[in-house]
Amino acid sequence: MDTREKKRNNFGEPLDERYEEPGLGAWLRRNPWLLTRLFTVMIFTFGASTTAANFSYGLRSEPVDLTVSQLKQGELPRGTEIGDYVRVRGTATPDFETLQGKPVGNEESQIGVSERYSAAYYYFGLEETGDDLLIQTAQGLPAPDQAGRSVVWEGKISTVGEVIFYDTTQRGLKAAGLPHGSNIPVIETGDTPEYYRQIFPAYSAIIALWLFSIVWLAWKKNKPFLGV
């Protein structure tokens, strides 16, 4: 004879053994492992979404050519968007040869510096585009022999409002007397498809982990990790 006290409903009637308490809180308590796996999938989905964009960018071969007239009118070629691989020809405003060994980051140098932690980004303009475009370099300043020469600048097109270390960049641009409006285009010369192709194995691993997490969720659902 079963002497255990059975749960009863509000009318005093015994509840069925399969009865489940209603409400979100009760459902959360019944499905801890499902929620854990859903959270894991969300984490990997975020990483995979970012990785997919970089993976796609790394597959590009030829940059889109920008012209001075387009930049002065605030336009990009048809079909070109922020984040695309672009190219422009122009003469850097700073004289890199005379700046060797001298401090930069002031109006005299015409180079803005955004430095945080161990990373430093340098910004400068082109004579042809004036305040309508900035060039960003992440591996130091260009070679001194590029002073006074029309050079091809290639990289990812971005804007001042989207570059890394926004607040630090704003201070650096203002100190150098450079345009600092959020909509000013920036060519990030360090972000080239060749660079991203070098780290394709890491991107592939992230996408593989994301796919595995989805399969794991569909297979295990709310089963405990240790099968208890």
VEXZA-342882 format. One record per residue: residue in one letter; x, y, z of N, C-alpha, C in turn. Coordinates in steps of 0.02 Angstrom, whole numbers, plus 32768, in hexadecimal, padded with zeros to 4 digits. Layout:
N
AXYZXYZXYZ;...
end
This chain:
228
M802A7FC48000800080008000802C803E8000;D801E806C7FD2804680AA7FCB802D80DD7FFE;T805980EB80308046811A8065805E81618057;R8080816C801D809A81AF800D806081DE8000;E8068821B80178033824D800D803582667FC5;K7FFD82617FA47FFA82757F5E7FE982BF7F59;K800682DF7F257FF783267F1A7FAF832C7F01;R7F8F83607F167F4A836B7F037F4283B07EE4;N7F0E83B77EB97F0283F87E9A7EDA84247EC9;N7EC4845E7EB07EA0848D7EDA7E5D84737EF2;F7E44843E7ED17E0384227EE57E0B83E57F13;G7E4983D77F287E56839F7F547E5A835D7F32;E7E59835C7EEF7E5D831D7ECA7EA7830B7EBE;P7EB882CA7EC27EFD82B57EB77F1382C47E6F;L7F5282D97E687F6C82EA7E267F8A82AD7E05;D7F8782AB7DC37FA682767D9C7FF2827B7DA2;E801482427DA0805D82427DA8807F82697D70;R805F826F7D37807D82937CFE806C82DE7D00;Y804C82F37D358039833A7D3B807783657D41;E8079839C7D1C80B083CC7D1D809584107D32;E80B8842E7D6180A384707D7880A684A37D3F;P807484CD7D3A807585007D0580A3853A7D17;G80B285637CE680DA859F7CF3812085997CD8;L813D85D37CC9818085D67CAE81B485BD7CE0;G81AD85D17D1F81DE85BC7D5181E285707D57;A81A8854F7D5781A885067D5C81C884E67D1F;W81BB85047CE481D884E87CA6822484F07CA7;L823D85287CC0828585337CC582A685007CF4;R828484F17D2B82A084C07D5A82A084797D3D;R8272846B7D10826E84287CF2829F841F7CB9;N82B984557C9D82E384507C60832684737C68;P834C84657C9D838C84897CA683BF84787C71;W83C284397C5B83F584257C2B83E4843D7BE4;L83A384407BD5838E845C7B9583A284A57B91;L839784CA7BC783A985117BC883F4851B7BC2;T841984EE7BE3846284F37BDF847A84E97B98;R845C84B87B76847184AC7B30845A84E47B02;L841F85007B0F840885397AE7843785757AEF;F844D85817B2C847C85B87B3884BD85AC7B13;T84D5856E7B138513855E7AEF850B856B7AA5;V84D285577A8984C585637A4184C485AE7A32;M84A685D57A5E84A3861E7A5484E9863D7A53;I851486267A80855886407A83857D86317A41;F857985F37A2B859C85E079ED857B860079B0;T8539860D79B38518862E797B853186757972;F853B869879AB855786DC79A7859C86DB7988;G85C786AC799E860A86A87982860986957938;A85DB8667792685D8865178E085BF868978B2;S859186B378CB857786EA78A185AF871B7891;T85D8872C78C38611875878B6864487377889;T865086F87895868186D3786E866C86CD7825;A862B86C27819861386BB77D5862086FA77AC;A8616873577CB8623877477A7866D877A7796;N8699876A77C686E1876D77B886F687397786;F86D786FE778A86E786C8775A86D586DE7713;S869A86FD770D8684871576CB86B3874C76B1;Y86C9877876DD86F687AE76C98739879276B2;G8750875D76D38790873F76C1878F871D767D;L8755870E7662875086ED76218754871F75E7;R8753876075F68755879175C1879B879675A3;S879D87A4756387DD87A6754187EF87EC7529;E87C1880D750787D0884F74EC87AA88857512;P87CD88BB752587AB88F275488781891D7519;V875289417535872A8971750F875089B3750D;D875689CF74D2877A8A0E74CA874E8A4974DD;L87698A74750987478AB2751B87698AEC74F7;T87418B1D74E3875D8B5874C287588B9474F0;V87838BC574E487838C01750C87418C267507;S87258C2874CA86E68C4C74C186AE8C2C74E9;Q86AC8BE974EB86798BC77512867F8BD7755D;L86BD8BD5757586C88BE275BC86B68C2A75CF;K86C58C5975A486B58C9E75B286698CAA75B2;Q86458C81758D85FC8C86758C85DB8C5B75C1;G86048C3775E885EA8C0C761C85C88BCF7602;E85DE8BB675C985BF8B7C75AA85F08B4175A5;L85D48B0575A185FA8AC9759385E08AAB7552;P86098A85752E85F18A6674F185B28A3B74FE;R85888A3674CC854A8A0F74D3855A89C774E8;G853889AF751B8543896B7533857989657569;T859B899D757785CF899C75AA85B389B275ED;E85C4898E762285AB899D766485E589A27696;I85D689BE76D1860789C17706861C89797717;G865D896D771C8676892977298692890876EB;D868A892776B086A4890A767286EF8918766A;Y870D88F1763E875488F9762E875B892D75F7;V877F896476058782899B75D687CA89B175C9;R87D189DC7597881489F67585880D8A3E756C;V883D8A687580883E8AAD756988878AC27560;R88938AED753188D78B07752588D98B4F753D;G890E8B60756389148BA4757B89578BB0759D;T89658BEF75AA89A48C0375CA89978C147613;A89BC8BF3763F89B38BFF768789C48C477699;T899C8C6576C389A98CAA76D889E88CB17702;P89F58C8477338A338C8A775A8A718C7B7731;D8AA88C9877448AE98C8977258B0C8C567752;F8B058C1677418B1F8BE1776B8B6B8BE37771;E8B8C8BFE773F8BD58C0177408BEE8C327776;T8BD08C6D77798BE68C9F77AA8BCE8C8F77F1;L8B9D8C6277F78B828C5078388BA98C19785B;Q8BDA8BFD78398C008BC678578C228BDE7898;G8C128BBC78CF8C308BCC790F8C0E8C057934;K8BDC8C2379168BB98C5A79368B758C427951;P8B5A8C6579838B1A8C51799F8AE18C5D796D;V8AB08C3279708A748C3A79468A378C3E7974;G89FE8C4B795789C28C52797F89AF8C9A798C;N89D38CCA796D89C38D11797589B38D2F7931;E899E8D6E7931898B8D8E78F289C58D9778C2;E8A018D9F78DE8A3C8DA778B38A498D67788B;S8A3F8D2E78A98A4C8CEF78868A158CDC7856;Q89D88CF57861899D8CE57839898C8C9A783C;I899F8C7B787389928C34787D896E8C2B78C1;G89348C0D78BF89108BFE78FC89238BBA7916;V89298BB27957893E8B73797589078B5C79A5;S88F28B1E799D88C38AFE79CC88E78AC279EA;E88FB8AC87A2889238A947A4889028A7D7A88;R88FB8A3C7A8F88DF8A1F7ACC88FD89DA7AD5;Y890F89CB7B138931898C7B22897289897AF9;S897C89567AD189B989517AAA89AC895E7A60;A897089757A4F895D89817A09895E89CC79FB;A897889DE79C1897A8A2479AC89618A287964;Y89348A587958891A8A64791589288AAC7902;Y89408AB578C489528AF778AB89228B0D7874;Y890F8B4D787688E08B68784588FE8BA57824;F88F28BAA77E389088BE677BE88DC8BEC777F;G88DF8C26776188B78C34772588E08C3076E5;L88BE8C3A76AE88DE8C3C766C88D48C81764F;E89068C99762A89028CDB760C88C78CE175DD;E88B98CAB75B888858CAD7585883E8CAF75A3;T88358C8F75DD87F18C8975FA87E58CB97633;G88188CD9764E880F8D09768387EE8CEA76C1;D87B88D0976D887958CF1771487608CBC7705;D87608CA276C8872B8C7376B487408C2A76BD;L877D8C1D76D487948BD876DC87D08BD7770B;L87D48BA27734880E8B96775E882A8B51774F;I886B8B4B7755888E8B0C774E88A38AF57794;Q88988AB677A388AD8A9A77E388E28A6477D7;T89188A6877FD894B8A3477FB89548A177841;A895F89D57844896589B4788589AA89987890;Q89D58998785E8A18897C78658A4C89B37862;G8A3F89EA78838A6E8A2178818A608A4F7847;L8A898A8378408A808AB3780A8A9C8A9877C9;P8A838AB077908A9E8A9A774F8AE88AAA7749;A8B078A8B77198B4F8A95770E8B5D8ADE76FB;P8B988AF8770F8BA88B3E77008BA98B4D76B5;D8BB98B1B768B8BBE8B2976448B7A8B337623;Q8B438B2B764A8B018B38762D8AEE8B817633;A8B188BAA76528B098BF176598B078C127614;G8AD28C3976098ACD8C5E75CA8ABB8C34758E;R8AAC8BF475988A9C8BC875608A538BB57562;S8A378BAB752689F38B92752289F68B46752A;V89D58B2D755E89DA8AE7757189958AC77570;V89918A87756289528A62756589478A4975AD;W890E8A5B75C988FC8A47760C88C18A157608;E88CB89DA7625889889A67621888589907668;G8846897D7670882F896376B187E4896476B6;K87CC895976F28783895876FF876A899F7709;I873389AF76E8871589F176F086EA89F27730;S86F58A23775A86D08A2B779886C18A7577A1;T86AC8A8877DC86A18ACF77EC86C08ADE7830;V86C98B1E783E86E68B32787F86BA8B1978B8;G86798B1578AD864C8AFF78E2864F8AB578EF;E86708A8E78C486718A4578CB86B78A2978D8;V86EA8A5278D7872E8A3878E087398A237929;I876C89FC7934877C89E4797787928A1E79A4;F87838A1879E587968A4B7A1687798A907A03;Y87388A9379FE87188AD079E5872B8B0E7A0D;D87258B0C7A4F87348B477A78877D8B5C7A72;T87AA8B2A7A7487F18B3A7A6D88008B567A28;T87DE8B3C79F687E88B5479B187D18B9D79AB;Q87988BAD79CA877F8BF179C887B28C2279E5;R87CF8C107A1D88018C3C7A3C883E8C437A0F;G88538C0B79F1888E8C0D79C688838C377987;L88488C32796988398C59792D88348CA3793C;K88158CB47974880F8CFA798788538D187996;A887F8CF279B788C18D0C79C888EA8D197989;A88DE8CF2795489038CFB791688E18D2A78E5;G88A88D4578F988848D7378CD88658D507891;L88558D11789788378CEA786187EC8CE87869;P87C78CDD7832877E8CD87838876B8C9D7864;H87378CA6788E87268C7178BD86DB8C6278BD;G86B78C78788A86708C68788486658C1D787D;S86318C03789B86258BBB789C861A8B9D7857;N86068BC6782685F88BAD77E386338BB377B3;I866C8BCB77CB86A78BD177A086C08B8B778E;P86C88B7B774D86E08B38773987298B2E774F;V87398AF07761877C8ADC7774878E8A9D774F;I87C98A9B773187E28A5D771388128A3D7744;E87FF8A04775F882989E07790885889B27769;T889689CB775E88C589A7773388DD89657751;G88D5895C779288EA891D77B188B888E577A6;D887A88F67794884588C4778A883F88B47740;T88688885772A8866886E76E58850882576E2;P8835880F76AA882287C876A4885C879976B0;E889887AD769C88D2878176A788DD877476F1;Y88D387A7771B88DB879E776388A8876C777E;Y886A87727769883687457782883F86FE7768;R885A86F7772D886686B477138899868E773C;Q88C686B2775D88F88691778788DA867077C4;I88A0868977DA8881866D7817884186477806;F883B863077C88801860777B587FB85C877E0;P883285A677F3882A856A781E88068579785F;A881485B2787E87F285C478BC87A885D178AF;Y879985F37879875386007868872E85BE785A;S874F85907838872F854F782A87208529786A;A874C852F789B8741850C78DB8705852A7900;I86FC856C78FD86C3858B791E8682857678FE;I8680857478BB8643855F78998634851678A7;A866884EC78AB865E84A578BA8642849C7900;L865B84C37931864184BF797585F884D57978;W85E68507795085A1851E794F857384E77934;L858784C778FD855F849078E2855984567913;F8591844779358590841179678560842179A0;S855E846279B68532847479ED84E9846B79DA;I84D88479799B849284707985848084257984;V84AD83FC796A84A183B37969849C839979B0;W84C683B179DB84C7839C7A22848483AE7A44;L846A83EA7A35842A83FF7A5183F183D37A38;A83EF83C679F783B9839D79DB83BD835579F4;W83F8833D7A01840182F77A1683F382ED7A60;K841183167A8A840D830D7AD283D183307AF2;K83BE83697AD6838683907AF1838F839D7B3C;N8366837F7B678368838E7BAE838983567BD6;K83AF832B7BB583D182F57BDA840C83117C01;P841782FA7C3E845183117C65849383027C42;F84C6832A7C50850783217C30852482DC7C40;L851D82C67C7F853A82867C948509824D7C91;G84CE82597C75849D82247C6D847D820E7CAE;V8480823B7CE1846282297D22841682317D1E;
end
